[in-house]
Each structure stands twice: as C-alpha cells, then as structure tokens.
Amino acid sequence: MISNQILQSTIEGLKGIARVELCVMDTDGKEVASTIAMDNCSESAAEFAASPADSQEIQGHQYFKVYDEQQLEYILVAAGSGEDVYTIGKMAAFQLQNLLVAYKERFDKDNFIKNLLLDNLLLVDIYSRSKKLHIQTDVPRVVMIVESGNGKDNNALELTRSHFENNTRDFITAVDENNVIIVKELVESDAAKELEKISSALVTHLQREKLKDVRVAYGTVVREIKEVSRSYKEAKMALDVGKIFFDERCVVAYSELGIGRLIYQLPIPLCKMFIREIFGGKSPDEFDEETLVTIYKFFENSLNVSETSRQLFIHRNTLVYRLDKLQKSTGLDLRVFEDAITFKIALMVVKYMKYMETLEY
C-alpha cells in the first residue's frame, strides 16, 4: 500500500504540471490525498465506486477508478469538466496505477529479502522467487546493519535509502526502530578496504543528518544468494561484539572480530569459572588506573618493554618493577607470551560479562 504522503506528493507534482486540482479517495469516499478540499464529492465517489463505470463526469468533475490487479483501490477526482481535464485525469489515474505496481513489486522484494535473511525459505523457493522478482542469484553481496540511538524519532531507513539511491541493485529494509539492513551488491573489485570506505561514508552521511550513536557492521562477502543469511548473521554478531570490544569504532567488520567472537559465544557460568580459576577471588579489572594503563599499553606494543616505557614516559626499570609487582599478585608474567595471552583473554572475558550484565537490567 502506498503511503498517503507519497500520494499527496504525487498529485501535487501532477497539479504543478497540468494545473488541474486533484483528489484521491478510498472506495468509501474518504479523502486520502488532495490538492483542494472536495468535501461535496465524498458521496458521489462512493456511488461511483459501486458503479460499473471506469470513468464518469459527475457534478462538473471527472471521476476515475484506480485498480491494483483488477481490485479497486482508489477513486481519483479531477476538478472541472471538458476534454482537457478528462485527458489529464486519465493520465493521472494511469500514473497512480503504475505507482501501485511499483510499490507492490518493491514490497514483494522487501518481503523476499526479509525471509531470505531470516532463513525462512526453502532452497528451491529462493531460486524460483529470485527468478520471478528478477533478482540475480550469483553476484557478490554483503549484508550491512546500521544502528542508531535515535529511537522512535529515527528516520535512518529513508536516510540510508537516499544515500544509496543510485544503487538500484541494493536492498534496504528495516527490522526494528533502531536497525536498518542493507543487502549490498558488489563488483569484483570491491575489497575489504572498499567496504570500509562505503561503511564510513554511510556513517558520515547519517551523522550529518543528526542521527546519534551511528554504528555500521558488516559480514563477509558471499557469492550465492542462498548465503546472504550467513552474511546477515555475521553482521549481527559484528554489531554485538563491536559494542563490547570495539566500542570506540563506528564501523566493525566480522572478519576483524578475532578472538572476541569466540568469547561472545561462551556461556556466562563458564566465564565466571575461568576468571575464578585464573585469579582466585579477584577480577583483572580491579587493578588501579596506573596498572591498567601499563597493561594495555604493553599489549598495544606487542609486549615490547622498551617501546612501552618510552610511550609511558617512564624508565625501563620502572616498567619492569610494575610488571614484577603484577606477577606477584596474579602469578602471570606478561613478558611471557602464554601468560600475556591468558591475561588478555581474561580482560576480554570480564568486559563481556559486564556487558551482558547491562543487558539483564
């Protein structure tokens, strides 16, 4: 069904060209969109809807029926009489009918894409419906998810569509008031860096339009339409994992999640048991700010003592002292690769547990 806003915009555009006032009514004679008040036409429109005629002049106005697959959908009234008004009204009715077909096709495609993403289609149905809807099945595609924090005031769907308006092969749909899904068709030359650029450009566009907390996540590129749902699941995981371990990023790719995507799938009881076994009753995030800064900087510099001390503006011996102190309290020496890995994973597990706690409240 076409929105009243689209109908209003369409007949205003037609009036601007043809200089004829137009009114669209439903089959009960209620006004849907109009360029001029036609209150006295309501009863006539209802009677005309019940008649066998497709067009008729009533009380000095031209009435036309607009069908959707032989089902009467609207009554169009063109104000005035005469051959010119009749011709303009006939053209306007034809335009509205084509608009119904276009929107219905878009709705069918939107429905198909949603069911495809959610794995609600049999393999044979995927290919048969793709053929019917003229959707290519063997081109590279990737699923992107856009999230913003504007809630009910969010118009991310239309803004995202406007950003990709020249890419008619892309499918853009909404899943809820906070998320938009893009099934983007790619060319062979689109590599990981290109996807990063596309996502960053979209974030910039949406931020420019005053959307808050915009994040974009995307899965891996798939080459068969049946695999689109996999890319969607990957994008969903990238969005969730990104909030936990890459909260400073606006764009997160599934391929960059690393060990984070493994931790994300761990049950909370197992995480608690791991922390308890490694650190006893302590938690690795309970260290003071100075120790935590030292740990993160040490990891950032790939366990390089000299480079870490230089960036922290401390003497090498001071850093060694801090690492020795940490080893005494935890039993883990971050200068040893295996101990460093254990500590790094523990920090990520604690971060994951804290995030999951926030979702429970």
C-alpha positions in Angstrom: 0.0 0.0 0.0 1.3 3.5 -0.9 1.6 5.9 2.0 -0.7 9.0 2.0 2.4 11.1 2.0 3.6 9.6 -1.4 0.1 10.0 -2.8 0.0 13.6 -1.7 3.4 14.4 -3.2 2.5 12.7 -6.5 -0.8 14.6 -7.1 0.8 17.9 -6.1 3.5 17.2 -8.7 0.8 16.4 -11.3 -1.1 19.5 -10.4 2.1 21.6 -10.8 2.5 20.3 -14.3 -1.2 20.1 -15.5 -2.7 23.0 -13.5 -5.7 20.8 -12.5 -6.8 20.2 -8.9 -6.8 16.5 -8.0 -8.2 14.5 -5.1 -7.7 10.8 -4.2 -10.3 9.0 -2.2 -10.7 5.4 -1.0 -13.6 3.2 -2.1 -15.8 4.5 0.7 -15.4 8.1 -0.5 -13.0 9.2 2.3 -10.3 11.7 1.2 -6.8 10.2 1.2 -4.8 13.0 -0.5 -5.9 16.2 -2.2 -4.7 19.5 -3.7 -8.0 21.2 -2.9 -10.9 20.5 -0.5 -13.6 18.4 -2.2 -16.0 17.7 0.7 -19.1 17.6 -1.6 -17.5 14.7 -3.7 -17.5 12.1 -0.9 -20.9 10.7 -1.5 -20.5 10.8 -5.3 -17.2 9.0 -5.1 -18.8 6.1 -3.0 -21.6 5.8 -5.5 -19.2 5.9 -8.4 -17.1 3.1 -6.8 -20.1 0.9 -6.7 -21.0 1.5 -10.4 -19.6 -0.5 -13.3 -18.1 2.6 -15.0 -14.3 3.2 -15.0 -14.7 6.9 -15.6 -17.6 9.3 -15.3 -18.4 13.0 -15.1 -20.4 13.9 -12.0 -21.5 17.4 -11.0 -18.8 19.1 -13.1 -15.9 16.9 -12.1 -14.2 13.9 -13.7 -14.1 10.6 -11.7 -11.7 7.7 -12.4 -11.1 4.3 -10.9 -7.5 3.2 -10.0 -7.0 -0.5 -9.8 -4.5 -2.8 -8.3 -4.6 -6.1 -10.2 -8.3 -5.7 -11.0 -9.1 -4.8 -7.4 -10.5 -1.2 -7.0 -8.0 0.7 -4.8 -8.7 4.4 -5.2 -11.1 6.9 -6.8 -9.4 9.9 -8.5 -11.3 13.1 -8.9 -10.1 15.8 -11.4 -11.8 19.1 -10.7 -13.5 20.5 -13.8 -15.0 19.2 -17.0 -14.1 19.2 -20.6 -11.8 17.1 -22.9 -8.6 18.5 -21.4 -9.5 17.8 -17.8 -10.6 14.3 -18.8 -7.3 13.6 -20.5 -5.3 14.9 -17.6 -7.4 12.9 -15.1 -6.9 9.8 -17.2 -3.1 10.3 -17.3 -3.1 10.9 -13.5 -5.0 7.7 -12.9 -2.6 5.8 -15.1 0.3 7.3 -13.1 -1.2 6.2 -9.8 -1.9 2.7 -11.1 1.8 2.4 -12.2 2.8 3.7 -8.8 0.8 0.9 -7.1 2.5 -1.7 -9.3 6.0 -0.3 -8.5 5.3 -0.2 -4.8 3.8 -3.7 -4.8 6.9 -5.1 -6.5 9.1 -3.3 -4.0 7.1 -4.7 -1.2 7.4 -8.2 -2.7 11.1 -7.9 -3.0 11.3 -6.5 0.6 9.3 -9.4 1.9 11.5 -11.9 0.0 14.7 -10.3 1.3 13.4 -10.4 4.9 12.5 -14.1 4.6 15.9 -14.7 3.0 17.8 -13.1 5.8 15.8 -15.0 8.4 16.3 -18.4 6.7 12.5 -18.8 6.2 12.8 -20.0 2.6 13.5 -23.4 1.2 16.4 -23.6 -1.3 14.1 -24.2 -4.2 11.9 -21.2 -3.2 14.9 -18.9 -3.0 15.8 -19.5 -6.7 12.3 -19.6 -8.0 11.3 -16.4 -6.3 14.5 -14.7 -7.3 13.8 -15.5 -10.9 10.2 -14.2 -10.6 11.4 -11.0 -9.0 14.3 -10.6 -11.5 17.0 -10.8 -8.8 20.4 -12.1 -9.8 21.4 -15.1 -7.8 25.2 -15.4 -8.4 26.6 -11.9 -7.8 28.8 -10.9 -4.8 26.8 -9.4 -1.9 27.4 -8.4 1.7 25.0 -7.6 4.4 25.4 -4.4 6.4 23.5 -3.5 9.6 23.0 0.2 10.6 22.1 1.0 14.1 21.5 4.4 15.6 20.3 5.6 19.0 17.5 8.0 17.9 14.8 5.5 18.9 11.3 6.4 17.7 12.5 9.6 16.1 14.8 7.5 13.9 14.5 8.1 10.2 17.6 6.0 9.4 15.7 3.9 6.8 14.9 6.8 4.4 18.2 8.4 5.0 20.1 5.2 4.2 18.0 4.8 1.1 18.7 8.3 0.0 22.5 7.6 0.4 22.3 4.5 -1.8 19.6 5.9 -4.2 21.8 5.4 -7.3 22.4 1.7 -6.5 19.2 0.2 -7.7 20.5 -3.4 -7.1 20.9 -2.9 -3.3 18.1 -3.9 -1.0 17.5 -1.8 2.1 14.9 -2.7 4.7 14.1 -2.1 8.4 13.9 -4.7 11.1 13.0 -2.5 14.0 13.0 1.1 15.0 16.8 1.1 15.7 18.2 -1.1 12.9 18.4 -1.0 9.1 19.6 -3.8 6.9 21.4 -3.3 3.6 22.0 -6.2 1.3 24.6 -4.6 -0.9 25.6 -5.9 -4.3 29.3 -5.5 -5.0 31.5 -5.6 -8.0 34.5 -7.9 -8.2 36.9 -5.0 -7.4 35.2 -4.2 -4.0 37.7 -5.4 -1.4 37.8 -5.2 2.3 39.2 -1.6 2.2 36.4 -0.6 -0.2 33.8 -1.9 2.2 35.4 0.1 5.0 35.1 3.2 2.9 31.5 2.5 1.9 30.6 2.0 5.6 32.5 5.1 6.8 30.8 7.2 4.1 27.4 6.0 5.3 28.2 6.8 8.9 29.3 10.3 7.9 26.1 10.8 5.9 23.9 9.7 8.8 25.8 11.8 11.4 25.5 14.8 9.1 21.7 14.2 9.2 21.8 14.4 13.0 21.5 10.7 13.8 23.1 9.8 17.1 25.4 6.9 18.0 25.5 5.5 14.5 27.3 2.2 14.1 27.7 0.1 10.9 28.6 -3.6 11.0 29.0 -6.0 8.0 29.6 -9.7 7.4 31.7 -11.4 4.8 31.1 -11.2 1.1 29.0 -14.1 -0.3 28.6 -15.1 -4.0 25.4 -17.0 -3.9 22.0 -15.6 -2.9 21.4 -18.6 -0.6 24.3 -17.5 1.5 23.0 -14.0 2.2 21.6 -15.1 5.6 25.1 -16.2 6.7 26.4 -12.7 6.0 23.5 -11.3 7.9 24.2 -13.5 11.0 27.9 -12.4 10.8 26.9 -8.7 10.6 24.6 -9.2 13.6 27.5 -10.7 15.6 29.8 -8.0 14.5 27.4 -5.4 15.7 27.1 -7.0 19.1 30.7 -7.9 19.6 31.8 -4.5 18.4 29.8 -2.9 21.2 31.8 -5.0 23.7 35.3 -5.0 22.4 35.5 -2.2 19.9 33.2 0.4 21.4 35.3 3.3 20.1 34.7 2.2 16.5 31.7 3.3 14.3 32.4 0.6 11.7 33.1 -3.1 12.6 33.7 -5.9 10.2 33.0 -9.6 11.1 36.5 -10.5 9.7 38.1 -8.2 12.3 36.5 -9.6 15.4 39.2 -12.1 16.2 39.0 -13.9 19.5 36.2 -11.6 20.5 33.6 -13.6 18.5 34.7 -16.8 20.4 34.3 -15.1 23.8 30.9 -13.8 22.8 29.6 -17.3 22.4 30.8 -18.5 25.8 28.2 -19.2 28.5 28.4 -16.8 31.5 28.9 -19.6 34.1 32.0 -20.8 32.1 33.4 -17.3 32.0 33.0 -16.9 35.8 34.7 -20.2 36.3 37.6 -19.2 34.1 38.1 -15.9 36.0 37.9 -17.7 39.3 40.5 -20.3 38.3 42.9 -17.8 37.0 42.7 -15.0 39.5 41.0 -16.6 42.5 38.6 -14.2 44.1 39.9 -11.2 42.2 39.0 -9.7 38.9 41.6 -8.4 36.4 39.7 -5.1 36.0 40.1 -4.3 39.7 43.6 -3.0 39.4 44.4 0.7 39.8 44.4 3.0 36.9 48.1 3.2 36.6 48.4 -0.6 36.4 45.7 -0.9 33.8 47.2 1.8 31.6 50.5 -0.1 31.8 48.9 -3.4 30.9 47.0 -2.0 27.9 50.0 -0.1 26.6 52.2 -3.2 27.0 49.7 -5.2 24.9 49.4 -2.4 22.4 53.2 -2.5 21.8 53.3 -6.3 21.4 55.0 -6.9 24.8 57.9 -4.6 23.9 59.3 -3.3 27.1 61.5 -0.5 25.6 58.7 0.9 23.4 56.1 0.7 26.2 58.3 2.6 28.7 59.1 5.2 26.0 55.4 5.8 25.3 54.5 5.9 29.0 57.4 8.4 29.7 58.8 6.1 32.4 62.2 4.5 32.9 62.5 0.9 31.7 63.2 -0.3 35.2 60.0 1.3 36.5 58.1 -0.7 33.9 59.9 -3.9 34.9 59.1 -3.1 38.5 55.4 -2.7 37.7 55.4 -6.0 35.7 57.1 -7.8 38.6 54.5 -6.5 41.0 51.7 -7.6 38.8 53.3 -11.1 38.5 53.4 -11.4 42.3 49.7 -10.5 42.7 48.4 -12.6 39.8 51.0 -15.3 39.1 51.2 -14.2 35.5 54.3 -12.7 33.9 53.1 -10.5 31.0 56.6 -10.8 29.4 55.9 -14.5 28.8 53.7 -14.9 25.7 51.4 -17.6 27.2 50.8 -15.6 30.4 50.1 -12.5 28.3 47.5 -14.3 26.2 45.8 -15.6 29.4 45.7 -12.1 30.9 44.4 -10.6 27.6 41.6 -13.1 27.3 40.7 -12.6 30.9 40.3 -8.9 30.4 38.1 -9.5 27.4 36.0 -12.1 29.3 35.4 -9.6 32.1 34.4 -7.0 29.6 32.0 -9.4 28.0 30.5 -10.4 31.4 29.9 -6.8 32.3 28.2 -6.0 29.0 25.9 -9.0 29.4 25.0 -7.8 32.9 23.9 -4.4 31.5 21.5 -6.3 29.1 19.8 -8.0 32.0 18.8 -4.8 33.7 
